[in-house]
């Protein structure tokens, strides 16, 4: 149950989210196919970062293996579509369900914390990728080394609206989580897990629930990504860049905040694309340098920078913006 005051706040935030979604939905009316396609990648990036932020930012358990859930979701979708002729309406829920169950295999890793937890999740993800690479028929419909070609019978506008709906549902679920007892438990665990356990919080259950939720959404976006890309291979969907992007986008915008992954996803997707288009030989260096500068000089992310500028005065002596994990209501 959610207290009345928190329920009212949740309703207001959901209303603002719906209004923002309605505004974004108008983009294809004024943008060409190139920008609409870029918007699909941006929506997916925001969703991945927001999902990672549940376990890495709010709960304080940074996972370095979350890209595996994106990859497994993409493969489940590809198998359902290419081998069984299923529609996306079937493939996406199937991917979400299978990854929800699959993610439970990672829960013993919660015996570790910090660096050791991050390293354990990375090792587990690499093990899964190695297994998939070793299964011949998963590399291609004919068991080849060239991946699978998927049917391309849906427009870029369809994928835009599908990704937008998925993202809105993802963000709505995160808002619900933040205003629920589970959200309070995760904040307490982040601050001090020993104290949280002493206060009667079932830490194991809370962490498991958060991890499953944060794994399901990458699976949903992976299930959309595979047919949108019209091609799938282990290299295409298990690349370490997906996990790194989840982390970088979140930290760049503001880890532990609701808006941080959104700001990071929008800003870095645009910066990466513009740098690639205008500075092809230097684009990786420009992108990386900007990320390093922001993280180094504004460890609270872009949101902390904006908040300090709005507040005025000496930014160095002012507190960082209140993070989700520090909220008391």
Rosetta silent file (secondary structure, phi, psi, omega in degrees, C-alpha in Angstrom):
SEQUENCE: XXXXXXXXXXXXXXXXXXXXXXXXXXXXXXXXXXXXXXXXXXXXXXXXXXXXXXXXXXXXXXXXXXXXXXXXXXXXXXXXXXXXXXXXXXXXXXXXXXXXXXXXXXXXXXXXXXXXXXXXXXXXXXXXXXXXXXXXXXXXXXXXXXXXXXXXXXXXXXXXXXXXXXXXXXXXXXXXXXXXXXXXXXXXXXXXXXXXXXXXXXXXXXXXXXXXXXXXXXXXXXXXXXXXXXXXXXXXXXXXXXXXXXXXXXXXXXXXXXXXXXXXXXXXXXXXXXXXXXXXXXXXXXXXXXXXXXXXXXXXXXXXXXXXXXXXXXXXXXXXXXXXXXXXX
SCORE:     score description
SCORE:     0.000 S_00000001
   1 L     0.000  146.468  178.182    0.000    0.000    0.000 S_00000001
   2 L  -111.637  126.431  178.131    1.072    3.576   -0.725 S_00000001
   3 L   -54.455  155.558 -174.770    0.153    6.321    1.812 S_00000001
   4 H   -57.566  -45.789 -178.306   -2.319    8.942    0.572 S_00000001
   5 H   -61.830  -41.260  178.842    0.223   11.778    0.362 S_00000001
   6 H   -71.016  -33.441  177.692    2.640    9.631   -1.601 S_00000001
   7 H   -65.734  -40.223  178.188   -0.199    8.370   -3.783 S_00000001
   8 H   -64.795  -41.633  177.935   -1.160   11.946   -4.663 S_00000001
   9 H   -63.859  -40.004  178.393    2.447   12.783   -5.513 S_00000001
  10 H   -62.319  -42.922  179.346    2.662    9.657   -7.658 S_00000001
  11 H   -61.907  -41.499  179.007   -0.481   10.649   -9.552 S_00000001
  12 H   -63.785  -42.432 -179.353    0.904   14.118  -10.246 S_00000001
  13 H   -69.077  -36.341  176.415    4.178   12.711  -11.527 S_00000001
  14 H   -65.934  -35.548  177.138    2.390   10.157  -13.683 S_00000001
  15 H   -64.342  -45.268  177.281    0.299   12.972  -15.146 S_00000001
  16 H   -62.121  -37.648  178.294    3.441   14.944  -16.021 S_00000001
  17 H   -64.620  -42.304  178.940    4.915   11.791  -17.539 S_00000001
  18 H   -64.079  -40.681  178.649    1.810   11.281  -19.678 S_00000001
  19 H   -64.821  -41.825  177.683    1.913   14.900  -20.871 S_00000001
  20 H   -63.353  -40.327  178.238    5.598   14.577  -21.753 S_00000001
  21 H   -63.488  -39.744  178.196    4.846   11.358  -23.618 S_00000001
  22 H   -63.692  -37.579  178.636    2.078   13.037  -25.602 S_00000001
  23 H   -67.054  -45.643  179.687    4.478   15.802  -26.594 S_00000001
  24 H   -63.894  -32.273 -179.025    7.191   13.358  -27.686 S_00000001
  25 L   -62.463  -17.949  179.679    4.585   11.405  -29.668 S_00000001
  26 L   -81.598   -8.699 -174.696    4.282   14.390  -32.013 S_00000001
  27 H   -55.362  -47.414 -178.759    7.920   14.060  -33.138 S_00000001
  28 H   -61.725  -17.337  179.409    7.262   11.911  -36.248 S_00000001
  29 H   -73.683  -22.723 -176.423    4.837   14.581  -37.449 S_00000001
  30 H  -120.492   -8.388 -177.057    7.667   17.105  -37.813 S_00000001
  31 L  -110.031  150.534  177.282   10.783   14.910  -38.195 S_00000001
  32 L   -82.354 -177.804 -174.995   11.983   12.915  -41.179 S_00000001
  33 H   -62.966  -35.000 -179.234   12.835    9.203  -41.138 S_00000001
  34 H   -61.387  -50.601 -177.068   16.462    9.822  -40.106 S_00000001
  35 H   -71.481  -30.498  176.339   15.559   11.728  -36.930 S_00000001
  36 H   -67.364  -40.615  177.193   12.705    9.355  -36.159 S_00000001
  37 H   -64.622  -41.962  177.175   15.106    6.414  -36.367 S_00000001
  38 H   -62.041  -37.220  179.428   17.572    8.252  -34.133 S_00000001
  39 H   -63.718  -34.207  177.128   14.730    8.891  -31.690 S_00000001
  40 H   -61.754  -46.730  177.546   14.099    5.132  -31.483 S_00000001
  41 H   -60.894  -38.880 -179.423   17.714    4.563  -30.407 S_00000001
  42 H   -65.083  -43.574  179.262   17.374    7.429  -27.925 S_00000001
  43 H   -62.865  -41.196  177.650   14.213    5.977  -26.375 S_00000001
  44 H   -63.718  -43.594  179.664   15.891    2.578  -26.046 S_00000001
  45 H   -61.398  -42.388  178.704   18.967    4.165  -24.453 S_00000001
  46 H   -63.231  -43.557  179.630   16.833    6.042  -21.921 S_00000001
  47 H   -62.566  -42.483  179.326   14.940    2.876  -21.061 S_00000001
  48 H   -64.174  -45.331 -179.720   18.112    0.846  -20.570 S_00000001
  49 H   -65.156  -41.507  179.969   19.714    3.503  -18.370 S_00000001
  50 H   -63.566  -39.756  178.799   16.533    3.973  -16.316 S_00000001
  51 H   -65.970  -43.872  178.886   16.274    0.227  -15.739 S_00000001
  52 H   -62.711  -34.656 -177.613   19.918   -0.031  -14.664 S_00000001
  53 H   -62.464  -24.766  178.716   19.401    2.912  -12.295 S_00000001
  54 H   -60.639  -51.180 -176.551   16.922    0.845  -10.257 S_00000001
  55 H   -88.494  -36.841 -175.727   19.557   -1.587   -9.065 S_00000001
  56 H   -83.095  -34.686 -176.774   22.708    0.465   -9.600 S_00000001
  57 H  -100.174  -48.209 -175.839   21.537    3.891   -8.446 S_00000001
  58 H   -78.239  -46.179 -179.149   18.556    3.462   -6.147 S_00000001
  59 L   -84.380  -20.813  178.836   19.547    0.178   -4.479 S_00000001
  60 L    81.217   23.866  176.426   23.276    0.880   -4.643 S_00000001
  61 L  -117.477   86.516 -176.212   24.264   -2.399   -6.327 S_00000001
  62 L   -68.627  114.941  179.513   26.034   -1.419   -9.582 S_00000001
  63 L   -92.436  131.391  175.324   25.665   -4.256  -12.078 S_00000001
  64 L  -103.200   13.601 -178.387   28.250   -4.595  -14.849 S_00000001
  65 L  -124.970   14.348 -174.100   26.340   -7.408  -16.510 S_00000001
  66 L   -67.508  -20.505  178.149   22.965   -5.891  -17.290 S_00000001
  67 H   -61.649  -23.161 -179.173   23.608   -5.949  -21.015 S_00000001
  68 H   -65.155  -32.215  179.473   23.065   -9.711  -20.931 S_00000001
  69 H   -70.686  -35.252  173.897   19.344   -9.190  -20.224 S_00000001
  70 H   -62.243  -46.493 -178.618   19.106   -6.927  -23.261 S_00000001
  71 H   -65.492  -42.957  179.246   20.813   -9.602  -25.368 S_00000001
  72 H   -64.932  -41.424  176.867   18.695  -12.483  -24.077 S_00000001
  73 H   -60.598  -40.273  178.684   15.530  -10.457  -24.664 S_00000001
  74 H   -64.406  -41.429 -179.153   16.661   -9.732  -28.223 S_00000001
  75 H   -69.580  -39.941  177.017   17.351  -13.412  -28.880 S_00000001
  76 H   -60.709  -43.704  178.525   14.031  -14.578  -27.446 S_00000001
  77 H   -62.446  -45.176 -178.953   12.271  -12.065  -29.688 S_00000001
  78 H   -62.849  -42.692  179.273   14.296  -13.119  -32.742 S_00000001
  79 H   -64.121  -44.698 -179.242   13.604  -16.814  -32.149 S_00000001
  80 H   -61.972  -40.391 -176.854    9.894  -16.185  -31.633 S_00000001
  81 H   -78.115  -49.939 -172.583    9.640  -14.081  -34.796 S_00000001
  82 H   -78.163  -36.428 -175.675   12.006  -15.910  -37.168 S_00000001
  83 L   -94.132  -31.761 -174.526   11.412  -19.523  -36.134 S_00000001
  84 L  -117.151    1.757  176.576    7.811  -19.498  -34.968 S_00000001
  85 L    65.991   24.865 -179.259    6.318  -16.578  -36.893 S_00000001
  86 L   -74.742  156.616  175.063    5.190  -14.812  -33.725 S_00000001
  87 L   -88.652  168.337  177.239    4.256  -11.145  -33.673 S_00000001
  88 H   -61.787  -30.612  179.917    5.923   -8.548  -31.466 S_00000001
  89 H   -62.729  -23.856  176.446    2.815   -8.627  -29.276 S_00000001
  90 H   -96.941  -40.135 -175.059    3.795  -12.197  -28.370 S_00000001
  91 H   -64.583  -40.498 -176.684    7.588  -11.899  -28.599 S_00000001
  92 H   -67.084  -50.636  176.705    7.928   -9.004  -26.148 S_00000001
  93 H   -60.782  -35.225  178.417    5.954  -10.566  -23.240 S_00000001
  94 H   -63.503  -43.005  178.417    7.772  -13.863  -23.871 S_00000001
  95 H   -63.135  -43.017 -179.492   11.137  -12.109  -23.637 S_00000001
  96 H   -62.856  -43.836 -178.580   10.096  -10.304  -20.448 S_00000001
  97 H   -66.368  -46.182 -178.037    8.883  -13.512  -18.776 S_00000001
  98 H   -64.493  -41.922  179.823   11.918  -15.585  -19.722 S_00000001
  99 H   -69.824  -34.317  176.672   14.369  -12.892  -18.608 S_00000001
 100 H   -58.963  -43.772  178.030   12.467  -12.389  -15.336 S_00000001
 101 H   -70.765  -41.232 -179.626   13.022  -16.073  -14.549 S_00000001
 102 H   -62.439  -37.439 -177.178   16.569  -16.024  -15.920 S_00000001
 103 H   -64.686  -23.290  178.985   17.517  -13.027  -13.760 S_00000001
 104 H   -63.907  -23.039  178.155   16.793  -15.058  -10.620 S_00000001
 105 H   -67.141  -19.179 -178.725   19.946  -17.039  -11.383 S_00000001
 106 H   -87.668  -11.996 -172.320   21.929  -13.875  -10.604 S_00000001
 107 H   -63.018  -29.327  175.553   20.471  -13.344   -7.119 S_00000001
 108 H   -60.899  -18.860  179.921   23.176  -15.373   -5.273 S_00000001
 109 H   -68.388  -14.406  179.773   25.588  -12.641   -6.389 S_00000001
 110 H   -69.748   -4.147  172.858   23.978  -10.323   -3.821 S_00000001
 111 H   -68.973  -19.329  177.224   26.221  -11.933   -1.233 S_00000001
 112 L   -97.431  164.981  176.239   28.832   -9.564   -2.648 S_00000001
 113 L  -140.090  160.993  173.854   28.787   -5.771   -2.540 S_00000001
 114 H    57.840 -130.900 -176.247   30.405   -2.887   -4.367 S_00000001
 115 H   -58.446  -39.496 -176.084   33.310   -3.764   -6.645 S_00000001
 116 H   -70.344  -35.890  175.469   32.966   -7.500   -6.027 S_00000001
 117 H   -65.794  -45.849  179.685   29.267   -7.493   -6.929 S_00000001
 118 H   -58.764  -45.489 -179.366   29.990   -5.510  -10.104 S_00000001
 119 H   -65.941  -37.430  179.631   32.796   -7.891  -11.077 S_00000001
 120 H   -65.452  -42.311  178.916   30.620  -10.933  -10.344 S_00000001
 121 H   -66.235  -37.222  177.514   27.800   -9.687  -12.575 S_00000001
 122 H   -63.913  -44.764  179.775   30.270   -8.970  -15.370 S_00000001
 123 H   -62.747  -41.748  179.179   31.739  -12.467  -15.105 S_00000001
 124 H   -64.006  -42.044  179.686   28.270  -14.050  -15.129 S_00000001
 125 H   -64.465  -42.128  178.729   27.240  -12.020  -18.178 S_00000001
 126 H   -64.718  -34.725  177.734   30.401  -12.973  -20.066 S_00000001
 127 H   -65.069  -42.766  178.526   29.755  -16.630  -19.237 S_00000001
 128 H   -63.033  -44.529  179.388   26.233  -16.407  -20.683 S_00000001
 129 H   -61.070  -41.455  179.566   27.532  -14.720  -23.831 S_00000001
 130 H   -62.313  -40.866  178.418   30.191  -17.418  -24.255 S_00000001
 131 H   -62.731  -45.115 -179.035   27.552  -20.144  -23.979 S_00000001
 132 H   -64.603  -39.973  178.258   25.361  -18.479  -26.596 S_00000001
 133 H   -64.191  -27.276 -176.149   28.319  -18.036  -28.955 S_00000001
 134 H   -84.631   -9.205  179.251   29.108  -21.745  -28.610 S_00000001
 135 L   -93.554  109.812 -172.772   25.628  -22.887  -29.722 S_00000001
 136 H   -55.828  -44.643 -173.438   25.753  -23.049  -33.555 S_00000001
 137 H   -71.849  -14.506  175.711   22.051  -22.609  -34.277 S_00000001
 138 H   -78.953  -12.515  179.962   21.911  -19.429  -32.178 S_00000001
 139 L   -87.075  -17.636  179.414   24.361  -17.792  -34.579 S_00000001
 140 L  -176.826  157.686 -178.549   22.089  -18.130  -37.579 S_00000001
 141 L   -60.435  -28.407  179.052   19.000  -19.789  -38.953 S_00000001
 142 L  -104.188   13.047 -178.068   21.264  -22.115  -40.902 S_00000001
 143 L    73.897   24.383 -178.248   23.842  -22.510  -38.170 S_00000001
 144 L   -89.180 -178.366 -179.742   26.178  -20.082  -39.927 S_00000001
 145 L   -96.886   11.571 -170.243   28.536  -17.503  -38.474 S_00000001
 146 L  -110.775   10.934  177.299   26.637  -14.556  -39.900 S_00000001
 147 L    79.461 -170.704 -178.104   23.709  -14.132  -37.550 S_00000001
 148 E  -113.294  139.588  168.542   20.039  -14.011  -38.376 S_00000001
 149 E   -95.881  131.907 -177.209   18.190  -11.806  -40.802 S_00000001
 150 L  -109.008  153.885  179.613   14.765  -10.862  -39.471 S_00000001
 151 L   -61.294  142.532 -178.250   11.657   -9.779  -41.411 S_00000001
 152 L  -120.677   70.669 -176.024   11.396   -6.050  -42.049 S_00000001
 153 L  -113.440   13.219  178.755    7.683   -5.470  -42.542 S_00000001
 154 L  -121.327  146.190 -175.267    7.103   -2.701  -39.978 S_00000001
 155 L   -81.226  163.336  177.599    7.798    1.004  -40.426 S_00000001
 156 H   -63.563  -30.353  178.041   10.177    3.153  -38.412 S_00000001
 157 H   -66.434  -36.741  177.159    7.126    5.028  -37.113 S_00000001
 158 H   -61.082  -47.573 -178.570    5.756    1.792  -35.655 S_00000001
 159 H   -65.799  -33.127  176.997    9.006    1.149  -33.796 S_00000001
 160 H   -61.399  -50.297 -177.529    9.087    4.740  -32.581 S_00000001
 161 H   -70.712  -32.874  176.189    5.659    4.485  -30.991 S_00000001
 162 H   -65.142  -43.759  178.515    6.344    0.974  -29.682 S_00000001
 163 H   -66.379  -37.028  179.270    9.567    2.176  -28.043 S_00000001
 164 H   -65.387  -45.069  178.503    7.798    5.247  -26.662 S_00000001
 165 H   -62.398  -43.461  178.661    5.021    3.169  -25.099 S_00000001
 166 H   -61.068  -42.263 -179.604    7.596    0.763  -23.632 S_00000001
 167 H   -66.594  -42.207  179.607    9.585    3.662  -22.192 S_00000001
 168 H   -62.614  -40.845  177.341    6.523    5.328  -20.675 S_00000001
 169 H   -65.911  -39.744  177.447    5.525    2.052  -19.025 S_00000001
 170 H   -60.882  -49.572 -178.728    9.099    1.582  -17.796 S_00000001
 171 H   -65.970  -36.499  177.637    9.246    5.079  -16.300 S_00000001
 172 H   -64.068  -40.084  178.799    5.769    4.686  -14.784 S_00000001
 173 H   -65.925  -34.205  178.093    6.859    1.460  -13.082 S_00000001
 174 H   -69.530  -41.094  176.447    9.925    3.242  -11.696 S_00000001
 175 H   -60.974  -43.742  176.854    7.773    6.075  -10.338 S_00000001
 176 H   -58.815  -45.848 -178.693    5.518    3.502   -8.693 S_00000001
 177 H   -58.771  -44.159 -176.920    8.569    1.786   -7.220 S_00000001
 178 H   -64.196  -26.922 -178.226    9.947    5.048   -5.825 S_00000001
 179 L  -101.158    9.245 -177.896    6.665    5.779   -4.033 S_00000001
 180 L  -105.107  174.008  175.756    6.148    2.240   -2.733 S_00000001
 181 H   -62.464  -34.236  177.770    7.379    0.337    0.299 S_00000001
 182 H   -61.746  -41.338  177.708    9.865   -1.385   -1.978 S_00000001
 183 H   -61.730  -42.582  177.355   11.325    1.997   -2.900 S_00000001
 184 H   -62.136  -40.462  179.508   11.695    2.918    0.769 S_00000001
 185 H   -64.220  -41.438 -179.203   13.386   -0.418    1.427 S_00000001
 186 H   -66.419  -37.814  177.224   15.837    0.091   -1.440 S_00000001
 187 H   -63.329  -42.041  179.742   16.749    3.573   -0.202 S_00000001
 188 H   -64.892  -40.516  178.664   17.387    2.165    3.255 S_00000001
 189 H   -63.202  -41.056  179.359   19.517   -0.641    1.816 S_00000001
 190 H   -62.327  -42.250 -176.787   21.548    1.866   -0.175 S_00000001
 191 H   -70.981  -46.206  179.675   22.223    4.009    2.888 S_00000001
 192 L  -166.699  103.590 -174.937   23.102    1.155    5.258 S_00000001
 193 H   -67.184  -34.300  179.650   22.060   -2.427    4.615 S_00000001
 194 H   -64.347  -45.875  178.436   22.947   -3.598    8.122 S_00000001
 195 H   -64.475  -40.320  179.439   20.734   -0.947    9.702 S_00000001
 196 H   -60.695  -43.987  178.827   17.968   -1.710    7.187 S_00000001
 197 H   -64.946  -39.271  178.988   18.031   -5.395    8.116 S_00000001
 198 H   -65.720  -27.617  179.403   18.017   -4.524   11.818 S_00000001
 199 L   -81.108   -0.228  176.112   14.939   -2.357   11.205 S_00000001
 200 L   100.024    6.189  179.249   13.062   -5.394    9.927 S_00000001
 201 L   -78.393  131.844  175.439   13.470   -4.937    6.168 S_00000001
 202 L   -80.185   89.082 -172.764   13.743   -8.176    4.214 S_00000001
 203 H   -63.842  -40.169 -178.439   16.809   -7.060    2.270 S_00000001
 204 H   -61.748  -44.559 -179.712   17.150  -10.237    0.219 S_00000001
 205 H   -67.086  -42.803 -179.580   13.580  -10.026   -1.036 S_00000001
 206 H   -62.098  -43.578 -179.586   13.786   -6.286   -1.781 S_00000001
 207 H   -66.953  -38.288  178.639   17.023   -6.683   -3.741 S_00000001
 208 H   -64.621  -45.355  179.044   15.628   -9.634   -5.680 S_00000001
 209 H   -61.353  -44.214  179.695   12.472   -7.737   -6.621 S_00000001
 210 H   -64.002  -40.574 -178.134   14.476   -4.698   -7.704 S_00000001
 211 H   -66.270  -41.853  179.419   16.887   -6.818   -9.728 S_00000001
 212 H   -63.509  -44.846  178.769   14.097   -8.635  -11.565 S_00000001
 213 H   -61.152  -43.351 -177.653   12.360   -5.352  -12.426 S_00000001
 214 H   -72.248  -16.491  176.897   15.616   -3.823  -13.611 S_00000001
 215 H   -89.502  -33.088 -176.685   16.297   -6.917  -15.772 S_00000001
 216 H   -64.859  -41.701 -176.076   12.850   -7.165  -17.366 S_00000001
 217 H   -67.302  -41.028  171.915   12.922   -3.726  -18.992 S_00000001
 218 H   -58.151  -34.653  177.264   16.215   -4.284  -20.863 S_00000001
 219 H   -63.802  -41.327  178.378   14.634   -7.514  -22.135 S_00000001
 220 H   -61.584  -46.315 -179.261   11.632   -5.565  -23.419 S_00000001
 221 H   -70.707  -31.892  174.399   13.841   -3.069  -25.227 S_00000001
 222 H   -65.850  -38.408  178.566   16.031   -5.884  -26.557 S_00000001
 223 H   -64.348  -30.956  175.070   12.926   -7.608  -27.916 S_00000001
 224 H   -79.082  -35.895 -172.802   12.100   -4.403  -29.804 S_00000001
 225 H   -67.166  -40.835 -175.742   15.674   -3.739  -30.863 S_00000001
 226 H   -59.140  -54.635  178.793   16.287   -7.024  -32.698 S_00000001
 227 H   -68.867  -27.544  176.594   13.517   -6.696  -35.331 S_00000001
 228 H   -65.739  -37.968  178.778   14.161   -2.954  -35.596 S_00000001
 229 H   -76.446  -19.414  179.692   17.788   -3.734  -36.480 S_00000001
 230 L    64.756   18.803 -176.510   16.527   -6.468  -38.880 S_00000001
 231 E  -163.814  145.763  176.658   19.539   -8.560  -37.868 S_00000001
 232 E  -147.173  139.826  174.329   20.829  -10.306  -34.787 S_00000001
 233 L  -154.672  163.114  177.460   24.077  -11.959  -33.755 S_00000001
 234 H   -55.642  -37.988 -179.893   25.905  -12.298  -30.428 S_00000001
 235 H   -65.815  -31.349 -175.050   28.167   -9.429  -31.458 S_00000001
 236 H   -77.689  -31.221 -173.175   25.184   -7.187  -32.213 S_00000001
 237 H  -120.956   -8.487  177.092   23.284   -7.573  -28.931 S_00000001
 238 L  -109.845   13.697  178.901   25.793   -8.798  -26.337 S_00000001
 239 L   -60.222  138.218 -179.412   28.341   -6.066  -26.939 S_00000001
 240 H   -61.426  -18.654 -178.306   29.728   -4.706  -23.660 S_00000001
 241 H   -61.466  -28.554 -179.281   28.851   -1.215  -24.899 S_00000001
 242 H   -65.705  -44.282  176.434   25.214   -1.750  -23.909 S_00000001
 243 H   -65.644  -44.824 -179.863   26.129   -2.219  -20.262 S_00000001
 244 H   -60.865  -40.735  178.966   28.658    0.617  -20.386 S_00000001
 245 H   -63.896  -40.493  177.508   26.076    2.932  -21.953 S_00000001
 246 H   -56.088  -45.329 -177.215   23.556    2.140  -19.217 S_00000001
 247 H   -71.132  -47.955 -176.625   26.103    3.145  -16.593 S_00000001
 248 H   -63.536  -45.064  179.674   27.566    6.150  -18.422 S_00000001
 249 H   -60.030  -41.447 -178.462   24.175    7.636  -19.337 S_00000001
 250 H   -67.591  -47.992 -179.369   22.996    7.298  -15.740 S_00000001
 251 H   -65.781  -39.239  179.786   26.132    8.752  -14.158 S_00000001
 252 H   -61.030  -44.184 -179.054   26.290   11.546  -16.750 S_00000001
 253 H   -78.874  -41.441 -178.634   22.723   12.649  -16.014 S_00000001
 254 L   146.445   97.445 -176.199   22.680   11.949  -12.283 S_00000001
 255 L   -66.300  141.003  179.532   22.834    8.499  -10.710 S_00000001
 256 L    84.281   -1.952  178.800   20.081    7.672   -8.245 S_00000001
 257 L  -107.124  156.790  179.113   17.712   10.304   -9.649 S_00000001
 258 L   -70.450  -41.540 -175.966   14.616    9.722  -11.747 S_00000001
 259 L   -82.535  -18.294 -175.930   15.542   12.297  -14.399 S_00000001
 260 H   -53.515  -53.970  179.328   19.256   11.466  -14.544 S_00000001
 261 H   -62.093  -30.445  178.680   19.035    8.555  -17.019 S_00000001
 262 H   -68.342  -48.661  178.572   16.625   10.571  -19.170 S_00000001
 263 H   -61.226  -46.297 -179.918   18.956   13.570  -19.338 S_00000001
 264 H   -63.828  -42.021 -179.782   21.972   11.340  -19.939 S_00000001
 265 H   -63.648  -43.795  179.418   20.225    9.265  -22.589 S_00000001
 266 H   -67.211  -51.658 -174.170   19.055   12.290  -24.566 S_00000001
 267 H   -63.661  -49.111 -174.017   22.280   14.293  -24.278 S_00000001
 268 H   -75.186  -30.101  174.577   24.782   11.530  -24.976 S_00000001
 269 H   -64.766  -43.327  178.384   22.798    9.963  -27.817 S_00000001
 270 H   -67.124  -44.993 -178.901   22.691   13.351  -29.559 S_00000001
 271 H   -62.179  -44.122  179.710   26.331   14.153  -28.789 S_00000001
 272 H   -61.563  -43.050 -178.629   27.491   10.761  -30.034 S_00000001
 273 H   -67.864  -43.241 -179.724   25.493   11.103  -33.247 S_00000001
 274 H   -67.273  -40.568  178.196   26.625   14.676  -33.942 S_00000001
 275 H   -65.060  -38.920  178.880   30.256   13.840  -33.204 S_00000001
 276 H   -66.474  -38.726 -176.993   30.051   10.812  -35.489 S_00000001
 277 H   -73.225  -34.627 -172.882   28.455   12.849  -38.293 S_00000001
 278 H  -108.580  -20.270 -178.674   30.857   15.814  -38.178 S_00000001
 279 L  -135.963   63.527 -171.963   34.049   14.422  -36.638 S_00000001
 280 L   -55.624  -43.851 -176.940   34.172   10.817  -37.794 S_00000001
 281 L   -74.020  -18.759 -174.710   37.870   10.321  -37.055 S_00000001
 282 L  -117.663    3.296 -168.079   37.615   11.986  -33.657 S_00000001
 283 H   -63.371  -39.820  179.574   34.108   11.142  -32.554 S_00000001
 284 H   -65.153  -38.789  179.547   35.061    8.488  -29.975 S_00000001
 285 H   -67.129  -43.062  179.741   37.667   10.787  -28.447 S_00000001
 286 H   -63.666  -47.080 -179.539   35.251   13.733  -28.268 S_00000001
 287 H   -60.815  -49.145 -178.866   32.488   11.604  -26.775 S_00000001
 288 H   -64.280  -41.347 -179.090   34.787    9.980  -24.226 S_00000001
 289 H   -63.197  -41.204 -179.731   36.478   13.242  -23.235 S_00000001
 290 H   -64.244  -43.608  179.277   33.138   14.945  -22.572 S_00000001
 291 H   -61.979  -44.968  179.903   31.919   12.079  -20.418 S_00000001
 292 H   -62.292  -41.633 -179.728   35.173   12.035  -18.419 S_00000001
 293 H   -62.921  -45.701 -179.210   35.034   15.810  -17.875 S_00000001
 294 H   -63.706  -47.017 -177.622   31.452   15.733  -16.608 S_00000001
 295 H   -65.646  -34.869 -177.962   32.050   12.769  -14.301 S_00000001
 296 H   -73.266  -47.843 -173.635   35.298   14.280  -12.990 S_00000001
 297 H   -95.475  -16.471  175.382   34.137   17.839  -12.350 S_00000001
 298 L  -135.462   71.674 -176.281   30.437   17.163  -11.735 S_00000001
 299 L   -60.498  -19.602  175.675   30.285   13.710  -10.114 S_00000001
 300 L   -79.771   -2.389  179.215   26.624   14.334   -9.314 S_00000001
 301 L    89.936  178.515 -178.768   25.934   14.506  -13.046 S_00000001
 302 H   -59.933  -36.103 -178.641   24.428   17.174  -15.248 S_00000001
 303 H   -61.599  -39.155  178.601   21.438   17.540  -12.920 S_00000001
 304 H   -65.546  -36.224  177.552   23.669   18.615  -10.033 S_00000001
 305 H   -62.995  -47.459 -179.605   25.273   21.174  -12.321 S_00000001
 306 H   -62.693  -44.102 -179.203   21.877   22.558  -13.356 S_00000001
 307 H   -62.727  -39.991 -179.656   20.630   22.669   -9.765 S_00000001
 308 H   -69.824  -36.969  177.604   23.702   24.536   -8.578 S_00000001
 309 H   -66.094  -39.728  178.310   23.458   27.029  -11.422 S_00000001
 310 H   -65.736  -39.727 -178.378   19.796   27.639  -10.589 S_00000001
 311 H   -71.045  -28.405  179.973   20.587   28.077   -6.920 S_00000001
 312 L    74.635 -176.993  178.977   23.385   30.535   -7.714 S_00000001
 313 L    77.269 -159.007 -178.214   26.183   31.491   -5.368 S_00000001
 314 L   -83.371  104.626 -176.241   29.252   29.414   -4.766 S_00000001
 315 H   -62.692  -28.717 -176.414   28.469   26.011   -6.252 S_00000001
 316 H   -69.126  -23.692 -177.188   31.401   24.414   -4.493 S_00000001
 317 H  -101.662   -0.693 -178.573   29.902   25.117   -1.058 S_00000001
 318 L   -96.275  147.805 -179.699   26.327   24.157   -1.877 S_00000001
 319 L   -69.381  153.807  176.892   24.955   20.652   -1.338 S_00000001
 320 L   -68.982  157.911  178.730   24.268   18.413   -4.309 S_00000001
 321 L   -60.450  145.950 -176.606   20.613   17.998   -5.359 S_00000001
 322 L   -61.207  127.252  179.569   18.728   15.515   -3.240 S_00000001
 323 L   -86.331  160.124 -179.680   19.055   12.075   -4.699 S_00000001
 324 H   -57.368  -41.284 -174.810   16.233    9.586   -4.850 S_00000001
 325 H   -70.041  -13.301 -178.981   17.962    7.305   -2.378 S_00000001
 326 H  -101.876   -2.691 -177.278   18.150   10.132    0.166 S_00000001
 327 L   -70.959  144.485 -179.864   14.514   11.167   -0.067 S_00000001
 328 L  -105.408   -3.874  178.957   12.467   10.627    3.010 S_00000001
 329 L  -149.126    0.000    0.000    9.118   10.923    1.345 S_00000001
